[in-house]
Amino acid sequence: NTRAIGATIEVTPEAGPSQFRWIQAGSASLYTGHPPEAHFGLGTNREVDVRVTWPDGRCSELEAVPTGQRIVVERAP
């Protein structure tokens, strides 16, 4: 599962509630598929904590990640 299908991402901003996304396979229509990405609207928050729960139950945690960028989280072996 190199695309993390089934992973759960929790983003906790410095102000406001946590947000969750699930990485899913498949598509919403016959001709398009969704990339294995999660996008979050974080308003004016400048940093977030990120927790990825992988399909096998392991977790990866990143603290004080600056917002306004794209990050790639890889599961440790």
GUTOR-268097 format. One record per atom (N, C-alpha, C, O): residue number from 0; residue in three letters; atom name; x, y, z. Coordinates in nm, 4 decimals. Example, Ala and Ser with C-alpha at 12.3 -4.5 7.8 and 13.67 -1.06 7.14 Angstrom:
REM GUTOR-268097
> 0	ala	N	1.3190	-0.5690	0.7800
> 0	ala	CA	1.2300	-0.4500	0.7800
> 0	ala	C	1.3200	-0.3300	0.7800
> 0	ala	O	1.4236	-0.3319	0.8465
> 1	ser	N	1.2850	-0.2250	0.7080
> 1	ser	CA	1.3670	-0.1060	0.7140
> 1	ser	C	1.2900	0.0030	0.7870
> 1	ser	O	1.3409	0.1138	0.8039
END
This chain:
REM GUTOR-268097
> 0	asn	N	0.0845	-0.1177	0.0000
> 0	asn	CA	0.0000	0.0000	0.0000
> 0	asn	C	0.0891	0.1242	0.0000
> 0	asn	O	0.0988	0.1932	0.1015
> 1	thr	N	0.1520	0.1521	-0.1091
> 1	thr	CA	0.2457	0.2639	-0.1189
> 1	thr	C	0.1776	0.3998	-0.1254
> 1	thr	O	0.2452	0.5024	-0.1175
> 2	arg	N	0.0456	0.4033	-0.1396
> 2	arg	CA	-0.0255	0.5311	-0.1487
> 2	arg	C	-0.1032	0.5645	-0.0227
> 2	arg	O	-0.1798	0.6609	-0.0208
> 3	ala	N	-0.0843	0.4857	0.0831
> 3	ala	CA	-0.1447	0.5103	0.2149
> 3	ala	C	-0.2971	0.5046	0.2135
> 3	ala	O	-0.3624	0.5717	0.2934
> 4	ile	N	-0.3537	0.4255	0.1236
> 4	ile	CA	-0.4992	0.4128	0.1193
> 4	ile	C	-0.5464	0.3570	0.2531
> 4	ile	O	-0.4979	0.2532	0.2981
> 5	gly	N	-0.6402	0.4254	0.3161
> 5	gly	CA	-0.6920	0.3844	0.4454
> 5	gly	C	-0.6319	0.4611	0.5625
> 5	gly	O	-0.6751	0.4426	0.6763
> 6	ala	N	-0.5340	0.5461	0.5373
> 6	ala	CA	-0.4739	0.6248	0.6450
> 6	ala	C	-0.5690	0.7361	0.6879
> 6	ala	O	-0.6503	0.7840	0.6089
> 7	thr	N	-0.5574	0.7764	0.8142
> 7	thr	CA	-0.6346	0.8880	0.8690
> 7	thr	C	-0.5374	0.9981	0.9056
> 7	thr	O	-0.4345	0.9718	0.9678
> 8	ile	N	-0.5688	1.1222	0.8676
> 8	ile	CA	-0.4850	1.2367	0.9002
> 8	ile	C	-0.5634	1.3279	0.9926
> 8	ile	O	-0.6772	1.3646	0.9635
> 9	glu	N	-0.5016	1.3644	1.1047
> 9	glu	CA	-0.5600	1.4604	1.1985
> 9	glu	C	-0.4674	1.5813	1.2036
> 9	glu	O	-0.3476	1.5677	1.2286
> 10	val	N	-0.5231	1.6987	1.1800
> 10	val	CA	-0.4474	1.8236	1.1862
> 10	val	C	-0.5072	1.9069	1.2988
> 10	val	O	-0.6271	1.9347	1.3010
> 11	thr	N	-0.4205	1.9462	1.3928
> 11	thr	CA	-0.4650	2.0266	1.5059
> 11	thr	C	-0.3974	2.1634	1.4977
> 11	thr	O	-0.2766	2.1736	1.5188
> 12	pro	N	-0.4741	2.2688	1.4673
> 12	pro	CA	-0.4163	2.4028	1.4586
> 12	pro	C	-0.3945	2.4619	1.5977
> 12	pro	O	-0.4450	2.4102	1.6973
> 13	glu	N	-0.3184	2.5711	1.6024
> 13	glu	CA	-0.2936	2.6387	1.7297
> 13	glu	C	-0.4230	2.6965	1.7868
> 13	glu	O	-0.4373	2.7072	1.9086
> 14	ala	N	-0.5169	2.7339	1.7004
> 14	ala	CA	-0.6474	2.7841	1.7430
> 14	ala	C	-0.7546	2.7168	1.6585
> 14	ala	O	-0.7445	2.7127	1.5359
> 15	gly	N	-0.8555	2.6651	1.7233
> 15	gly	CA	-0.9640	2.6016	1.6499
> 15	gly	C	-0.9637	2.4511	1.6673
> 15	gly	O	-0.8711	2.3942	1.7253
> 16	pro	N	-1.0673	2.3874	1.6170
> 16	pro	CA	-1.0807	2.2429	1.6340
> 16	pro	C	-0.9903	2.1639	1.5396
> 16	pro	O	-0.9436	2.2151	1.4379
> 17	ser	N	-0.9673	2.0385	1.5759
> 17	ser	CA	-0.8924	1.9478	1.4883
> 17	ser	C	-0.9754	1.9160	1.3652
> 17	ser	O	-1.0984	1.9195	1.3689
> 18	gln	N	-0.9066	1.8850	1.2559
> 18	gln	CA	-0.9721	1.8434	1.1323
> 18	gln	C	-0.9194	1.7053	1.0947
> 18	gln	O	-0.8030	1.6736	1.1191
> 19	phe	N	-1.0060	1.6235	1.0354
> 19	phe	CA	-0.9696	1.4883	0.9966
> 19	phe	C	-0.9939	1.4673	0.8482
> 19	phe	O	-1.0880	1.5224	0.7911
> 20	arg	N	-0.9087	1.3875	0.7869
> 20	arg	CA	-0.9272	1.3437	0.6485
> 20	arg	C	-0.8874	1.1968	0.6396
> 20	arg	O	-0.8024	1.1495	0.7149
> 21	trp	N	-0.9500	1.1259	0.5467
> 21	trp	CA	-0.9185	0.9859	0.5220
> 21	trp	C	-0.8697	0.9721	0.3794
> 21	trp	O	-0.9275	1.0300	0.2874
> 22	ile	N	-0.7641	0.8962	0.3609
> 22	ile	CA	-0.7122	0.8714	0.2265
> 22	ile	C	-0.7893	0.7533	0.1702
> 22	ile	O	-0.7887	0.6444	0.2274
> 23	gln	N	-0.8558	0.7759	0.0572
> 23	gln	CA	-0.9423	0.6746	-0.0019
> 23	gln	C	-0.9005	0.6449	-0.1448
> 23	gln	O	-0.8395	0.7276	-0.2127
> 24	ala	N	-0.9346	0.5261	-0.1878
> 24	ala	CA	-0.9164	0.4891	-0.3281
> 24	ala	C	-1.0505	0.5076	-0.3984
> 24	ala	O	-1.1552	0.5134	-0.3340
> 25	gly	N	-1.0462	0.5168	-0.5287
> 25	gly	CA	-1.1704	0.5259	-0.6039
> 25	gly	C	-1.1977	0.6656	-0.6523
> 25	gly	O	-1.1123	0.7540	-0.6454
> 26	ser	N	-1.3181	0.6840	-0.7013
> 26	ser	CA	-1.3525	0.8120	-0.7599
> 26	ser	C	-1.4991	0.8432	-0.7383
> 26	ser	O	-1.5774	0.7590	-0.6943
> 27	ala	N	-1.5336	0.9654	-0.7703
> 27	ala	CA	-1.6709	1.0115	-0.7569
> 27	ala	C	-1.7485	0.9959	-0.8878
> 27	ala	O	-1.8712	1.0048	-0.8890
> 28	ser	N	-1.6779	0.9732	-0.9957
> 28	ser	CA	-1.7459	0.9559	-1.1228
> 28	ser	C	-1.6720	0.8517	-1.2058
> 28	ser	O	-1.5680	0.8000	-1.1648
> 29	leu	N	-1.7256	0.8225	-1.3196
> 29	leu	CA	-1.6708	0.7178	-1.4050
> 29	leu	C	-1.5336	0.7529	-1.4606
> 29	leu	O	-1.4524	0.6632	-1.4831
> 30	tyr	N	-1.5054	0.8805	-1.4833
> 30	tyr	CA	-1.3852	0.9180	-1.5574
> 30	tyr	C	-1.2756	0.9859	-1.4743
> 30	tyr	O	-1.1686	1.0157	-1.5275
> 31	thr	N	-1.2997	1.0105	-1.3471
> 31	thr	CA	-1.1978	1.0782	-1.2677
> 31	thr	C	-1.1679	1.0005	-1.1411
> 31	thr	O	-1.2535	0.9292	-1.0887
> 32	gly	N	-1.0470	1.0149	-1.0931
> 32	gly	CA	-1.0078	0.9542	-0.9666
> 32	gly	C	-0.9514	1.0616	-0.8754
> 32	gly	O	-0.9044	1.1658	-0.9211
> 33	his	N	-0.9569	1.0349	-0.7470
> 33	his	CA	-0.9040	1.1294	-0.6506
> 33	his	C	-0.7594	1.0950	-0.6187
> 33	his	O	-0.7291	0.9780	-0.5952
> 34	pro	N	-0.6698	1.1913	-0.6171
> 34	pro	CA	-0.5323	1.1628	-0.5769
> 34	pro	C	-0.5284	1.1330	-0.4275
> 34	pro	O	-0.6159	1.1784	-0.3539
> 35	pro	N	-0.4295	1.0581	-0.3815
> 35	pro	CA	-0.4197	1.0262	-0.2378
> 35	pro	C	-0.3604	1.1441	-0.1603
> 35	pro	O	-0.2492	1.1361	-0.1080
> 36	glu	N	-0.4356	1.2523	-0.1539
> 36	glu	CA	-0.3919	1.3747	-0.0877
> 36	glu	C	-0.5011	1.4219	0.0064
> 36	glu	O	-0.6184	1.3892	-0.0113
> 37	ala	N	-0.4615	1.4991	0.1065
> 37	ala	CA	-0.5576	1.5596	0.1980
> 37	ala	C	-0.5302	1.7100	0.2022
> 37	ala	O	-0.4160	1.7525	0.2194
> 38	his	N	-0.6350	1.7893	0.1865
> 38	his	CA	-0.6231	1.9352	0.1894
> 38	his	C	-0.7015	1.9867	0.3094
> 38	his	O	-0.8093	1.9362	0.3406
> 39	phe	N	-0.6463	2.0878	0.3766
> 39	phe	CA	-0.7092	2.1431	0.4956
> 39	phe	C	-0.7185	2.2943	0.4834
> 39	phe	O	-0.6241	2.3591	0.4384
> 40	gly	N	-0.8314	2.3503	0.5230
> 40	gly	CA	-0.8477	2.4948	0.5319
> 40	gly	C	-0.8140	2.5370	0.6741
> 40	gly	O	-0.8862	2.5022	0.7675
> 41	leu	N	-0.7067	2.6107	0.6916
> 41	leu	CA	-0.6562	2.6400	0.8253
> 41	leu	C	-0.6654	2.7866	0.8641
> 41	leu	O	-0.6143	2.8265	0.9687
> 42	gly	N	-0.7296	2.8664	0.7811
> 42	gly	CA	-0.7494	3.0070	0.8148
> 42	gly	C	-0.6194	3.0804	0.8405
> 42	gly	O	-0.5259	3.0722	0.7608
> 43	thr	N	-0.6133	3.1520	0.9513
> 43	thr	CA	-0.4956	3.2326	0.9828
> 43	thr	C	-0.3930	3.1585	1.0683
> 43	thr	O	-0.2926	3.2174	1.1083
> 44	asn	N	-0.4164	3.0323	1.0965
> 44	asn	CA	-0.3198	2.9550	1.1757
> 44	asn	C	-0.1870	2.9465	1.1025
> 44	asn	O	-0.1831	2.9257	0.9812
> 45	arg	N	-0.0795	2.9626	1.1760
> 45	arg	CA	0.0541	2.9588	1.1160
> 45	arg	C	0.1251	2.8259	1.1367
> 45	arg	O	0.2211	2.7948	1.0661
> 46	glu	N	0.0778	2.7465	1.2342
> 46	glu	CA	0.1375	2.6164	1.2613
> 46	glu	C	0.0293	2.5165	1.2982
> 46	glu	O	-0.0751	2.5530	1.3523
> 47	val	N	0.0556	2.3893	1.2680
> 47	val	CA	-0.0352	2.2812	1.3050
> 47	val	C	0.0465	2.1603	1.3510
> 47	val	O	0.1631	2.1444	1.3148
> 48	asp	N	-0.0171	2.0768	1.4306
> 48	asp	CA	0.0379	1.9456	1.4618
> 48	asp	C	-0.0325	1.8464	1.3705
> 48	asp	O	-0.1533	1.8563	1.3490
> 49	val	N	0.0423	1.7513	1.3171
> 49	val	CA	-0.0118	1.6542	1.2222
> 49	val	C	0.0096	1.5140	1.2777
> 49	val	O	0.1193	1.4789	1.3213
> 50	arg	N	-0.0959	1.4352	1.2754
> 50	arg	CA	-0.0869	1.2946	1.3176
> 50	arg	C	-0.1461	1.2090	1.2064
> 50	arg	O	-0.2615	1.2270	1.1674
> 51	val	N	-0.0663	1.1162	1.1561
> 51	val	CA	-0.1121	1.0221	1.0535
> 51	val	C	-0.1231	0.8856	1.1185
> 51	val	O	-0.0260	0.8350	1.1748
> 52	thr	N	-0.2410	0.8260	1.1108
> 52	thr	CA	-0.2595	0.6888	1.1570
> 52	thr	C	-0.2667	0.6019	1.0323
> 52	thr	O	-0.3610	0.6105	0.9536
> 53	trp	N	-0.1646	0.5180	1.0160
> 53	trp	CA	-0.1523	0.4342	0.8973
> 53	trp	C	-0.2497	0.3173	0.9049
> 53	trp	O	-0.2971	0.2846	1.0137
> 54	pro	N	-0.2807	0.2538	0.7929
> 54	pro	CA	-0.3765	0.1434	0.7926
> 54	pro	C	-0.3398	0.0279	0.8876
> 54	pro	O	-0.4281	-0.0447	0.9331
> 55	asp	N	-0.2115	0.0109	0.9171
> 55	asp	CA	-0.1717	-0.0973	1.0084
> 55	asp	C	-0.1762	-0.0549	1.1549
> 55	asp	O	-0.1401	-0.1335	1.2426
> 56	gly	N	-0.2204	0.0695	1.1834
> 56	gly	CA	-0.2344	0.1174	1.3196
> 56	gly	C	-0.1166	0.1978	1.3717
> 56	gly	O	-0.1286	0.2627	1.4756
> 57	arg	N	-0.0039	0.1956	1.3035
> 57	arg	CA	0.1101	0.2781	1.3456
> 57	arg	C	0.0777	0.4250	1.3238
> 57	arg	O	-0.0087	0.4598	1.2433
> 58	cys	N	0.1495	0.5121	1.3980
> 58	cys	CA	0.1256	0.6559	1.3871
> 58	cys	C	0.2546	0.7302	1.3574
> 58	cys	O	0.3623	0.6908	1.4021
> 59	ser	N	0.2422	0.8372	1.2822
> 59	ser	CA	0.3507	0.9330	1.2591
> 59	ser	C	0.3004	1.0672	1.3079
> 59	ser	O	0.1885	1.1072	1.2757
> 60	glu	N	0.3829	1.1380	1.3864
> 60	glu	CA	0.3420	1.2674	1.4406
> 60	glu	C	0.4453	1.3741	1.4070
> 60	glu	O	0.5658	1.3528	1.4206
> 61	leu	N	0.3959	1.4886	1.3633
> 61	leu	CA	0.4813	1.6037	1.3358
> 61	leu	C	0.4253	1.7201	1.4162
> 61	leu	O	0.3040	1.7411	1.4188
> 62	glu	N	0.5121	1.7953	1.4811
> 62	glu	CA	0.4678	1.9077	1.5635
> 62	glu	C	0.5130	2.0402	1.5033
> 62	glu	O	0.6198	2.0505	1.4428
> 63	ala	N	0.4294	2.1398	1.5214
> 63	ala	CA	0.4588	2.2774	1.4802
> 63	ala	C	0.4996	2.2863	1.3330
> 63	ala	O	0.6013	2.3467	1.2990
> 64	val	N	0.4187	2.2253	1.2472
> 64	val	CA	0.4440	2.2297	1.1032
> 64	val	C	0.3909	2.3623	1.0491
> 64	val	O	0.2730	2.3924	1.0678
> 65	pro	N	0.4740	2.4422	0.9828
> 65	pro	CA	0.4249	2.5683	0.9260
> 65	pro	C	0.3161	2.5418	0.8205
> 65	pro	O	0.3258	2.4468	0.7428
> 66	thr	N	0.2145	2.6257	0.8192
> 66	thr	CA	0.1060	2.6113	0.7222
> 66	thr	C	0.1446	2.6760	0.5898
> 66	thr	O	0.2529	2.7331	0.5764
> 67	gly	N	0.0549	2.6663	0.4922
> 67	gly	CA	0.0774	2.7298	0.3626
> 67	gly	C	0.1755	2.6550	0.2756
> 67	gly	O	0.2413	2.7148	0.1905
> 68	gln	N	0.1860	2.5256	0.2956
> 68	gln	CA	0.2787	2.4468	0.2166
> 68	gln	C	0.2231	2.3062	0.1970
> 68	gln	O	0.1252	2.2662	0.2599
> 69	arg	N	0.2871	2.2347	0.1101
> 69	arg	CA	0.2532	2.0949	0.0864
> 69	arg	C	0.3606	2.0127	0.1553
> 69	arg	O	0.4799	2.0386	0.1394
> 70	ile	N	0.3168	1.9117	0.2331
> 70	ile	CA	0.4134	1.8236	0.2976
> 70	ile	C	0.3859	1.6800	0.2553
> 70	ile	O	0.2738	1.6449	0.2184
> 71	val	N	0.4889	1.5988	0.2613
> 71	val	CA	0.4774	1.4564	0.2335
> 71	val	C	0.5197	1.3846	0.3611
> 71	val	O	0.6278	1.4093	0.4146
> 72	val	N	0.4340	1.2964	0.4088
> 72	val	CA	0.4648	1.2190	0.5284
> 72	val	C	0.4840	1.0749	0.4855
> 72	val	O	0.3965	1.0157	0.4223
> 73	glu	N	0.5982	1.0193	0.5199
> 73	glu	CA	0.6265	0.8797	0.4877
> 73	glu	C	0.6303	0.7988	0.6162
> 73	glu	O	0.6796	0.8454	0.7189
> 74	arg	N	0.5784	0.6788	0.6096
> 74	arg	CA	0.5763	0.5906	0.7258
> 74	arg	C	0.7153	0.5345	0.7499
> 74	arg	O	0.7812	0.4864	0.6577
> 75	ala	N	0.7590	0.5412	0.8748
> 75	ala	CA	0.8892	0.4856	0.9116
> 75	ala	C	0.8829	0.3330	0.9030
> 75	ala	O	0.7802	0.2733	0.9352
> 76	pro	N	0.9918	0.2702	0.8599
> 76	pro	CA	0.9905	0.1227	0.8500
> 76	pro	C	0.9812	0.0557	0.9853
> 76	pro	O	0.9791	-0.0671	0.9933
END
